[in-house]
Amino acid sequence: MQGRNVNFTVDPGLGGTGVIAWKCDNLEREGIPLIAFDHFSCTSKLETWHLSAMDIAMMISGWARRSGMSVVRLYIEFPRAFRSAAGIAAINRGDIFKLVYLIGCIRATFPLATFKPIPVEEWKGQLPKTETIRRCKKIMPPHLWLGKSTHLWDAYGIGLYLQGRF
């Protein structure tokens, strides 16, 4: 995989961030399978969320570098505040701002990559996580199933969406 051009699809979260690497120059035009994936999380305290965001971004960057991946396109799920009780609570806690900060940190670690935010309401809306996983499993071979991390399944779902397969 040395020097391979890849596209990253990312489902960001301070509690865990899922990243899928796709072997291609442009995921939106090529139906290329994933080649690597990982889940990144940090155990920093809540009051240092900004440090956790930077740590997660640096872990992702380090993983790409160690794996010999050259990230040419970066697709990251972009949050939306839904007008539900949970959405309003997320706004009140500042979760949306923290997530956008994390997205900025990840973006900053790949300055040469083309960046495209993928609005959550565009690719899956308020689809339950169980349904997202079910749709992904219909396409992904069982030997590649991603385990329990919903962030990885969402990152994979974003890739399928970009290929018109979700």
LINZIDA-V218344 format. One line per field, one symbol per residue. psi: psi as a letter, one per 30 degrees, with the letter a starting at -180 (. if undefined). A space follows every 50 residues. Layout:
psi=???
This chain:
psi=gkgkklkkkkjkkffkkkkkkkjlfjfffkhkllflllkklkgllefhee eeeeeeeeeeeeeeeefgkjjfkjjkkklkjlhleeeeeeeefgeeeeee eeeeeeeffiffkkkjkjkefeefbgkkeeeeeeeeffekkefgkgbfjf eeeeeeeeeeefggg.
